[in-house]
Amino acid sequence: MPLPLIIGGIAAIAGAAGVGSGIHGGIKMKEANDTMKSAKNKQEKAVALFKKRNSETTELMDSIGKQELEILSSFKDFSDIIEKIQGRPDFKAYKRDGINLPGYEAEELKKVSVGAGVLLGGIGGAAVGAAGGFAAAGATTSAVMALGAASTGTAISSLSGVAATNATLAALGGGSLAVGGGGMALGTAVLGGATLGIGLLVGGIIFNVTGSELSDKADEAYTQAKKTEKEVNKIVEYFDELSSVAEPFKTYLTEIEKQYRKRLATLDHVVNFSEKIQWSEFTNKEKQMTENTVLLVGLLYEMCKTSLVLKAQDGDGLNSVNKNTVNTMIYNANKVLDEIKNTV
């Protein structure tokens, strides 16, 4: 066979093979492109869902945290009124029907009140989620910590200016570095919402989700998107559980606060306006009202002490909802409301 024909035949075969290869390559490129689009869509949907539920849950928890701090900060006013009453009885701890509430302790209430005021001032310019972090950890405990000793051993309440700011930041960070806390650096991060806020509500898994990125390779991108979707679904399930517990807790907290503030205003009128400072001068109705106010303060103290969230043992894991303890506090609140509903 003449050489030109042989070369032409080879060229034709090569050309056909090239066309086939090109078609195959085009199909692979389209498949890869479709996979990338699917991965991107899956990732974006997951992140959008996370942001939506994150925002809703954070708003709920922030409202609870701020409400708890405002309640605690009012305890100094309550204590100041009670301390004016001469000859008053010792208001003992309440123990009935499995409910245990603390008795009246003036110094403890004042300490918590001042600490709550420190935290309220701190979250004024803080990122979204900071107040919710206090609700998650227990606002009463957080308030006591905020009034704890600074690195100098001096109470925050006695400091001012830069010293007070630094001590508060150290307290928010879990104490000074010298006592094993996170120090000012962590405290600053707390007020920036980096570690307290939603990070405390959810746990380490949140950083895996928000930090995940799609890779350039289609298959790897799809695998990463599926991982993000899976983690987001876990977090959304957690958000749903937390909200289902936090919402009724807030409802009862609000009702107990309403009953407390109504009686506190009445007690203030009796003592500071009518100037009754002798317990013997109180009518039976006024005595009952005072005792109920003390009871409500004890209940609010315990409710604000309740951690809504339990921190995961694994630093990268998902936190858990403190469902049993919260439900117990709701039960206690309901029982107390039943007891005082027909009284002053």
TORTI-83391 format. One line per field, with one value per residue (C-alpha): residue number from 1; residue in one letter; chain; x, y, z. Coordinates in steps of 0.2 Angstrom, whole numbers. Each point is the difference from the previous one (the first is absolute). Layout:
num: NUM|...
residuo: A|...
cadena: A|...
east: X|...
north: Y|...
up: Z|...
//
This chain:
num: 1|2|3|4|5|6|7|8|9|10|11|12|13|14|15|16|17|18|19|20|21|22|23|24|25|26|27|28|29|30|31|32|33|34|35|36|37|38|39|40|41|42|43|44|45|46|47|48|49|50|51|52|53|54|55|56|57|58|59|60|61|62|63|64|65|66|67|68|69|70|71|72|73|74|75|76|77|78|79|80|81|82|83|84|85|86|87|88|89|90|91|92|93|94|95|96|97|98|99|100|101|102|103|104|105|106|107|108|109|110|111|112|113|114|115|116|117|118|119|120|121|122|123|124|125|126|127|128|129|130|131|132|133|134|135|136|137|138|139|140|141|142|143|144|145|146|147|148|149|150|151|152|153|154|155|156|157|158|159|160|161|162|163|164|165|166|167|168|169|170|171|172|173|174|175|176|177|178|179|180|181|182|183|184|185|186|187|188|189|190|191|192|193|194|195|196|197|198|199|200|201|202|203|204|205|206|207|208|209|210|211|212|213|214|215|216|217|218|219|220|221|222|223|224|225|226|227|228|229|230|231|232|233|234|235|236|237|238|239|240|241|242|243|244|245|246|247|248|249|250|251|252|253|254|255|256|257|258|259|260|261|262|263|264|265|266|267|268|269|270|271|272|273|274|275|276|277|278|279|280|281|282|283|284|285|286|287|288|289|290|291|292|293|294|295|296|297|298|299|300|301|302|303|304|305|306|307|308|309|310|311|312|313|314|315|316|317|318|319|320|321|322|323|324|325|326|327|328|329|330|331|332|333|334|335|336|337|338|339|340|341|342|343|344
residuo: M|P|L|P|L|I|I|G|G|I|A|A|I|A|G|A|A|G|V|G|S|G|I|H|G|G|I|K|M|K|E|A|N|D|T|M|K|S|A|K|N|K|Q|E|K|A|V|A|L|F|K|K|R|N|S|E|T|T|E|L|M|D|S|I|G|K|Q|E|L|E|I|L|S|S|F|K|D|F|S|D|I|I|E|K|I|Q|G|R|P|D|F|K|A|Y|K|R|D|G|I|N|L|P|G|Y|E|A|E|E|L|K|K|V|S|V|G|A|G|V|L|L|G|G|I|G|G|A|A|V|G|A|A|G|G|F|A|A|A|G|A|T|T|S|A|V|M|A|L|G|A|A|S|T|G|T|A|I|S|S|L|S|G|V|A|A|T|N|A|T|L|A|A|L|G|G|G|S|L|A|V|G|G|G|G|M|A|L|G|T|A|V|L|G|G|A|T|L|G|I|G|L|L|V|G|G|I|I|F|N|V|T|G|S|E|L|S|D|K|A|D|E|A|Y|T|Q|A|K|K|T|E|K|E|V|N|K|I|V|E|Y|F|D|E|L|S|S|V|A|E|P|F|K|T|Y|L|T|E|I|E|K|Q|Y|R|K|R|L|A|T|L|D|H|V|V|N|F|S|E|K|I|Q|W|S|E|F|T|N|K|E|K|Q|M|T|E|N|T|V|L|L|V|G|L|L|Y|E|M|C|K|T|S|L|V|L|K|A|Q|D|G|D|G|L|N|S|V|N|K|N|T|V|N|T|M|I|Y|N|A|N|K|V|L|D|E|I|K|N|T|V
cadena: A|A|A|A|A|A|A|A|A|A|A|A|A|A|A|A|A|A|A|A|A|A|A|A|A|A|A|A|A|A|A|A|A|A|A|A|A|A|A|A|A|A|A|A|A|A|A|A|A|A|A|A|A|A|A|A|A|A|A|A|A|A|A|A|A|A|A|A|A|A|A|A|A|A|A|A|A|A|A|A|A|A|A|A|A|A|A|A|A|A|A|A|A|A|A|A|A|A|A|A|A|A|A|A|A|A|A|A|A|A|A|A|A|A|A|A|A|A|A|A|A|A|A|A|A|A|A|A|A|A|A|A|A|A|A|A|A|A|A|A|A|A|A|A|A|A|A|A|A|A|A|A|A|A|A|A|A|A|A|A|A|A|A|A|A|A|A|A|A|A|A|A|A|A|A|A|A|A|A|A|A|A|A|A|A|A|A|A|A|A|A|A|A|A|A|A|A|A|A|A|A|A|A|A|A|A|A|A|A|A|A|A|A|A|A|A|A|A|A|A|A|A|A|A|A|A|A|A|A|A|A|A|A|A|A|A|A|A|A|A|A|A|A|A|A|A|A|A|A|A|A|A|A|A|A|A|A|A|A|A|A|A|A|A|A|A|A|A|A|A|A|A|A|A|A|A|A|A|A|A|A|A|A|A|A|A|A|A|A|A|A|A|A|A|A|A|A|A|A|A|A|A|A|A|A|A|A|A|A|A|A|A|A|A|A|A|A|A|A|A|A|A|A|A|A|A|A|A|A|A|A|A|A|A|A|A|A|A|A|A|A|A|A|A
east: 0|7|7|-12|-15|7|4|-17|-8|9|-4|-19|1|9|-12|-15|9|3|-18|-6|13|-6|-19|5|10|-14|-12|12|1|-19|-2|14|-9|-17|8|8|-17|-9|13|-1|-19|1|13|-10|-16|8|9|-16|-10|13|1|-19|-2|16|-8|-17|8|13|-14|-10|15|6|-18|1|18|-4|-16|8|14|-13|-9|16|5|-16|3|10|-15|-10|13|1|-18|0|15|-11|-13|4|-5|-4|1|14|-6|6|3|-16|-2|-16|-7|18|4|15|3|13|-5|4|18|3|19|-3|-14|11|15|-10|-9|16|8|-15|2|18|-6|-14|13|11|-12|-6|12|3|-4|-16|0|9|-15|-6|17|-4|-17|8|12|-11|-2|2|16|7|-5|9|15|0|1|14|17|11|18|5|-12|-11|-18|-6|-13|13|10|-3|6|12|3|-18|-1|15|-7|-17|8|10|-16|-9|15|-3|13|18|13|8|-15|-2|-13|1|5|-4|3|-14|-11|3|-5|-15|-6|4|-12|15|-1|-15|-16|-5|17|-5|-18|5|18|15|-10|-5|17|2|-16|4|18|-4|4|-3|16|4|-3|-17|-1|9|-12|-15|7|3|-17|-8|10|-6|-18|2|7|-12|-15|8|1|-18|-6|9|-7|-18|3|7|-14|-13|7|5|-17|-10|14|-1|-19|1|14|-10|-15|10|9|-17|-6|16|1|-19|4|16|-8|-13|13|10|-16|-3|18|5|-16|-11|16|-4|16|-6|-6|-12|-8|-3|-18|-2|-2|16|9|-6|5|17|2|-6|13|14|-6|-1|18|6|-8|7|17|-1|-7|13|13|-6|12|-11|15|12|17|7|14|8|5|-4|-17|-18|-6|-16|-16|-2|-18|-3|6|-9|-16|2|1|-15|-9|5|-5|-17|-2|4|-11|-14|4|-1|-13|-14|11|8
north: 0|17|10|15|-12|-8|17|6|-15|2|18|-4|-13|12|14|-12|-4|18|4|-14|6|17|-5|-10|14|12|-12|-1|19|2|-13|8|17|-7|-8|17|9|-13|1|19|-1|-12|10|16|-7|-8|16|11|-12|1|19|1|-12|7|17|-5|-10|13|13|-11|-4|18|6|-13|5|19|-3|-11|13|14|-11|-3|18|5|-11|14|11|-15|-3|18|1|-16|6|15|-11|-2|-15|-10|-19|-10|-5|-18|-11|-6|-19|-8|-13|-3|18|8|18|11|11|18|4|19|-1|-13|10|16|-9|-8|17|9|-14|0|19|-2|-13|11|14|-12|-7|18|1|-19|-11|-9|-16|7|1|-17|-7|5|-8|-16|0|6|19|-1|-10|12|15|-7|-3|18|6|-12|5|8|-5|12|-8|15|-1|7|11|10|4|13|6|-11|-11|-4|-4|-11|-10|-2|-7|-12|-5|-3|-10|-12|9|6|-11|-2|-10|-10|11|7|17|16|-7|-12|13|11|-14|-3|17|-1|-15|-12|-12|4|4|-14|-9|-4|-4|-13|-5|-3|-8|17|5|-15|5|19|-4|-13|5|-8|-7|1|-18|-5|-16|7|16|-11|-11|16|7|-16|1|18|-5|-14|11|14|-12|-6|18|5|-15|6|18|-8|-9|15|12|-13|1|18|7|-7|4|18|0|-5|11|15|-5|-2|17|8|-7|5|18|3|-5|9|17|-3|-4|15|11|-8|3|16|9|-5|-1|-17|-7|-10|-17|1|14|-10|-7|-19|4|10|-14|-12|11|2|-19|-3|12|-8|-17|7|7|-17|-8|13|-2|-19|2|13|-12|-14|-4|-3|-8|-13|2|-15|-10|0|17|-2|-9|6|7|-7|7|-1|-6|-9|15|13|-11|-1|19|2|-13|10|17|-8|-6|17|9|-12|4|18|3|3|11|17
up: 0|-5|15|-2|2|15|8|-5|8|16|0|-2|14|11|-4|5|16|3|-2|11|13|-1|2|15|7|-3|9|15|0|0|14|10|-2|4|16|5|-3|11|13|0|1|15|9|-2|5|16|5|-3|11|13|0|1|15|8|-1|7|15|4|1|12|11|0|6|14|5|1|9|13|3|2|13|9|0|9|15|8|0|8|13|5|3|10|11|5|8|19|10|-16|1|-8|-17|0|-15|-9|0|-5|-13|-5|-4|9|-1|9|15|1|0|-2|-4|-13|-9|0|-7|-14|-3|-2|-11|-11|-2|-6|-13|-6|-3|-8|-13|-5|-14|-2|-15|-3|11|15|11|-6|6|18|-1|-7|14|14|3|19|-1|-13|11|15|-11|-7|18|5|4|-14|-3|13|13|0|-2|-17|9|9|-16|-13|-17|-10|16|0|-18|0|16|-9|-15|10|9|-16|-6|15|11|-1|-8|17|6|-15|-9|-18|6|-9|-17|2|8|-15|-12|11|-2|-19|-1|-5|14|10|-10|-13|2|18|-5|-13|4|-11|-15|-5|-5|-11|-9|-2|-5|-13|-19|-16|-8|-19|-3|-4|10|15|-1|0|15|9|-3|6|16|2|-3|13|13|-3|2|17|6|-6|9|15|-2|-1|16|9|-6|6|17|1|-6|14|12|-6|2|18|4|-7|10|16|-3|-2|16|9|-7|5|18|0|-5|14|13|-5|2|18|6|-9|-3|15|11|8|6|15|-5|14|-9|-15|-3|-3|-19|0|9|-13|-14|7|2|-17|-7|9|-7|-18|2|5|-15|-12|8|-4|-17|-5|7|-12|-15|-15|-9|6|-8|-11|8|-17|-4|-19|4|1|17|8|6|19|-2|16|12|-11|1|19|2|-11|11|16|-8|-4|18|8|-12|5|19|-1|-14|13|12|-1
//
